[in-house]
Amino acid sequence: MDKISDEEAQETRELLAKFYGPIALTWSINHRMYEALGQLVLKSEACTRAMHLVPRPWDLSNPAKWATRQVRQGLVRFLNSPEGRHYQTCITATAAGMRRRFDEASLGL
């Protein structure tokens, strides 16, 4: 395995601090941490796909037309979404559920 540079480790800590707060800045960055980060991205991807289909603000003037348009626009949003792009809500919620895994990975467990 390649050695993780100090710069890479610091960038990873700063990224994780966005989800876990200042405690992430003290974590030891190792290959298990990168495995956990990969799982975080994969787990949040399903949520991101679903978020493309969430209807946007309601139009009371013509509900049937609004609903039809929302289905079309939701599918277009989903099909046009770039790979690897995740909604912040999805990745934050997924990160919250994976906190213990990152704690353990930091300790090499």
Secondary structure as a PSIPRED ss2 file (coil, helix, strand):
# PSIPRED VFORMAT (PSIPRED V4.0)

   1 M C   1.000  0.000  0.000
   2 D C   1.000  0.000  0.000
   3 K C   1.000  0.000  0.000
   4 I C   1.000  0.000  0.000
   5 S C   1.000  0.000  0.000
   6 D H   0.000  1.000  0.000
   7 E H   0.000  1.000  0.000
   8 E H   0.000  1.000  0.000
   9 A H   0.000  1.000  0.000
  10 Q H   0.000  1.000  0.000
  11 E H   0.000  1.000  0.000
  12 T H   0.000  1.000  0.000
  13 R H   0.000  1.000  0.000
  14 E H   0.000  1.000  0.000
  15 L H   0.000  1.000  0.000
  16 L H   0.000  1.000  0.000
  17 A H   0.000  1.000  0.000
  18 K H   0.000  1.000  0.000
  19 F H   0.000  1.000  0.000
  20 Y H   0.000  1.000  0.000
  21 G H   0.000  1.000  0.000
  22 P H   0.000  1.000  0.000
  23 I H   0.000  1.000  0.000
  24 A H   0.000  1.000  0.000
  25 L H   0.000  1.000  0.000
  26 T H   0.000  1.000  0.000
  27 W C   1.000  0.000  0.000
  28 S C   1.000  0.000  0.000
  29 I C   1.000  0.000  0.000
  30 N C   1.000  0.000  0.000
  31 H H   0.000  1.000  0.000
  32 R H   0.000  1.000  0.000
  33 M H   0.000  1.000  0.000
  34 Y H   0.000  1.000  0.000
  35 E H   0.000  1.000  0.000
  36 A H   0.000  1.000  0.000
  37 L H   0.000  1.000  0.000
  38 G H   0.000  1.000  0.000
  39 Q H   0.000  1.000  0.000
  40 L H   0.000  1.000  0.000
  41 V H   0.000  1.000  0.000
  42 L H   0.000  1.000  0.000
  43 K H   0.000  1.000  0.000
  44 S H   0.000  1.000  0.000
  45 E H   0.000  1.000  0.000
  46 A H   0.000  1.000  0.000
  47 C H   0.000  1.000  0.000
  48 T H   0.000  1.000  0.000
  49 R H   0.000  1.000  0.000
  50 A H   0.000  1.000  0.000
  51 M H   0.000  1.000  0.000
  52 H C   1.000  0.000  0.000
  53 L C   1.000  0.000  0.000
  54 V C   1.000  0.000  0.000
  55 P C   1.000  0.000  0.000
  56 R C   1.000  0.000  0.000
  57 P C   1.000  0.000  0.000
  58 W C   1.000  0.000  0.000
  59 D C   1.000  0.000  0.000
  60 L C   1.000  0.000  0.000
  61 S C   1.000  0.000  0.000
  62 N C   1.000  0.000  0.000
  63 P H   0.000  1.000  0.000
  64 A H   0.000  1.000  0.000
  65 K H   0.000  1.000  0.000
  66 W H   0.000  1.000  0.000
  67 A H   0.000  1.000  0.000
  68 T H   0.000  1.000  0.000
  69 R H   0.000  1.000  0.000
  70 Q H   0.000  1.000  0.000
  71 V H   0.000  1.000  0.000
  72 R H   0.000  1.000  0.000
  73 Q H   0.000  1.000  0.000
  74 G H   0.000  1.000  0.000
  75 L H   0.000  1.000  0.000
  76 V H   0.000  1.000  0.000
  77 R H   0.000  1.000  0.000
  78 F H   0.000  1.000  0.000
  79 L H   0.000  1.000  0.000
  80 N H   0.000  1.000  0.000
  81 S C   1.000  0.000  0.000
  82 P C   1.000  0.000  0.000
  83 E C   1.000  0.000  0.000
  84 G C   1.000  0.000  0.000
  85 R C   1.000  0.000  0.000
  86 H C   1.000  0.000  0.000
  87 Y C   1.000  0.000  0.000
  88 Q H   0.000  1.000  0.000
  89 T H   0.000  1.000  0.000
  90 C H   0.000  1.000  0.000
  91 I H   0.000  1.000  0.000
  92 T H   0.000  1.000  0.000
  93 A H   0.000  1.000  0.000
  94 T H   0.000  1.000  0.000
  95 A H   0.000  1.000  0.000
  96 A H   0.000  1.000  0.000
  97 G H   0.000  1.000  0.000
  98 M C   1.000  0.000  0.000
  99 R H   0.000  1.000  0.000
 100 R H   0.000  1.000  0.000
 101 R H   0.000  1.000  0.000
 102 F H   0.000  1.000  0.000
 103 D H   0.000  1.000  0.000
 104 E H   0.000  1.000  0.000
 105 A H   0.000  1.000  0.000
 106 S H   0.000  1.000  0.000
 107 L C   1.000  0.000  0.000
 108 G C   1.000  0.000  0.000
 109 L C   1.000  0.000  0.000
